[in-house]
Every structure is written in C-alpha cells, then in structure tokens.
Amino acid sequence: MIQLLMRDLPVPIWLILTEALHYRLIPGHPKHPEVEKDLAKIKAGYKGELTLRYYVKQLPHEKYYIFHDLQLELNGFHFQIDTLSISHNYILVIEAKNIKGTLIFDNVFNQLIRINQDGSEYVFEDPRVQASTLRTLLGRFLAKYGMNILPIDQLVFFSSIKTNLKTNSNDTNALKKVCKGRDLFNKIEALEKTFPQPRIDDNTLLKISNFLLSKHTPKKINILDKYGLTARDIISGVRCPHCLNIPMNYSRGKWHCSICQTTSKDAYIEAIKDHFLLIKQSITNAELRSFLHLPTNDTAQKILFRLHLPYEGNNRARLYFPSKL
C-alpha cells in the first residue's frame, strides 16, 4: 500500500506577499512594525506546517490520500486546512502549530495561554476549537455535494518537541486530540483502532480525493488593502539580489547596485513579480518603465518582449499579465 500525495505544501501566498511588502514598504512607514510582526507569525506557521509534512510522509504502510494547505469555500466563506488525510476508513483534519514554551490549555474559556520567561502571559485562540471548526466546515462542505460518507476526526499538532503542554483541568481527555513530534503516530494509531473498518472502496476514495482537489480555491488577497496602503507607499525600482538595496541603476542592459557594486542582467524579474504581487495583476509599457526606472519606452518594450508575457490590446493600451516568470 502506498501513500498518495494529492497536494504538496506550497510556500504560502501570505508569506510571499508579506515578504514583498516588507522589502518595499517605504522606510519609516508606521505600518512597518505590524508588517514585521505578521511576517514573523507567518514564517513560524509555515515552519510548523513543514514539520508536520515531514512526519506525515513517514506514516507507515497505510493508504492515505494527503492534502497540504487545502483551501475550500462554503457558501462564500473561505477556510484552509493545514493537512488533510483521507483513507478508506476516515478523514483526518490536522491543524499545525509552531508555538514554543509552556502552554496551558484553558478549558473554562477555551483559550491557549503561553507563559513567557518573564512570567507574563500571552493568549491565543484555542487550536482545538480551530480544528473542531474546520472539521465541522469540512463536514458541511462534503454534505453539500453529497459526499459526507466518511467520519471526520481532528488533531492539533505542535511542531516543537520542546513545547511544554499543560491543562488547567483534571479532564484526562482535554489533550486527547493534541500531540507533538512523533506522538502524531500514536494518535493516528489510536484513530485506526477507533475506525477499524473500511467504509468505501478504492474508486470512491479516489472520487472524493479528486473532488476535493478540484474544489481547491486559493483565497484572493489584496495585501495593500489589508494594511490600508496604496501604491504610493511602495518603493519602486529593482532590488539588489545581494544586499537588497532598492533601487539598482540601469545602464546598457545591466542593473548596478551603488551600495555593494553588484551587477545583474536579470534582477528586474523579481521587481516585476513584486509589481504583480503588490500593485496589480497587469502592467503597461509606461508602468514598467516607471517601476523599473528605465530610461526609454523602447527599453521597457525590449524587456516585455523578452519575457513573453501574455497580453491584451494593442500599442500603448496593451496590458501585460503575469505568467511563470
């Protein structure tokens, strides 16, 4: 029996967008601290998902269909599942967390409390509630399309084995759906005993898995709107691939960094990607010339021709759109 990976873990679009904004937000902007804080959270979350992926790949001799970062819509509401596994017996929703330190699950107010080294406390939403909510949403989603055949269960996975997990109650079941590190395998083994009998055949398993994959719908994100920014808050120009200085100077087909003296022929590609990520999903010759700080429209046109971007319209009104740069 083999484990089938239906959807691998991509670099989150939130991470790509927030990193681009972090580099290009004008110096001294009051939103910088918020962007930096969010970027750190997103990186930590992605690291947790990567760790979960590492362990999931080690699941032995079971036939699972595995989805990472599955994004679905239900009646206009968008939800994301870190890792989803489907077998002939059941479906498992796994919520990944990368939070270190001493964590106390508050079973009175359904919250997670981190005790910091200085004794202060920081409160998070209870990930058990998050996982339960995702389980419910997935169940409703499958029911909507007549595919609520399998039972659905949930787990919360903490990526750091050094995380100290506690609870403020004597309920032995309080952390039944919580694990860290290799304890994931013990939890899944217990689930196999809970759901010992196959409920669907191979064809139905494949049908459900392909259906979920076809319904994967990444959320559309306008990062500038999220922070209340406009294009005027963004630094234009080509970013140096070595020291990250913006802008590099263009001369005779090359970009030169005045800070570290790096020279590049293709550093402009990342700048165009940043434009599509941050400003808008189209660009004209004039906009390209302005954003890359090019001397002439002819130079901009040569770059656009070289990239073979899809386009609409003719002459000066022509709009170019992103492709796999």
Phi, psi and omega in degrees: 000144184237159176263124183256123180269106181280324180213119180279172183274113177273167169292124185301138179298329176299321179292315180299314182293315184291324175296316179299317179294320180302319180287328191253356176291133186302143182304140177079004181294138182297345179275353182305311181301320180294318179296317180297319179296316180295321180298318179297319179296317182294319178297318179296318179297318179295321177298320178297320179292324177296320178295317177300317178302319180301315181287320181299325179296341182267000181302126190270131163053027177244149179265096179247146165258121188250133175237131171249140177054050177280125182241126184229162176237135177230110179053043178086355179260129183263132175222153186233134179247123183302304177218135179232131174239140179233130175235184176291344188258322186196170175247139180236124174264126179240123177259120183266139177227138177239075181237123183260167177103198178266122183241131179244122175277114179273109184273359176274311183254006179051062178218163179246127184246124174262130176267114181281166183299330180275005179091351178286165183239148174230131186257132174245161169295141181295116181295338175295322177292320178301312181296320179295320178297317179297320178300315179296315180298317179296319178299316178294322179298311180294323179296324180302326182254015176069030182238022179276067185265322186263148171293149181242133175234179187216155173217150169249126184246123174261128189284332182267124179289346180274354177294129181263109185262128179224170175221154182265018179228168178266008180290115183291344180268359186301324182248023182297328182256025181235140179209169174214149178055223185287353174297343175307319182295323177295319180295319181291324176298320177295322178294324177298326178284329178290323180240073189282339188257134173298139182247344180223161178268180183300317183295319179291321177300315179293322180298313179296317182295315179294325178297313179298319179297321180291336181266001177300121185228096179300139180289134177281129187235129170252100187294328179292317178299322181303321183257007180067038183251167173230176180299337179292341179274358186257135176281125176271170179111166180275134181270134179294127181289347182263303184254357176072011177296141174232130003257160167276159181258136182265136176200121174054050174082005181226155174252134184240134178267124181283348182270307184249001177069016176293142176240137181216144175266341187231014180297340181296336183299316179295326178294319178295320175302317180298322178299313180295324181288317191260320188269294178193165185271032174203162180205143176258171177303314182295321179292322177295315179301317181292316185290325181268356181061051181268152185284328185219161175294327179298320178296317178298319181295321178298321179293315179297320178296321182293328184277344180055045179286144173296149184211166174225147177089178183230158175053226186291338182274001184294132177252134178252145185237157183291146170227194178281086181292000000 
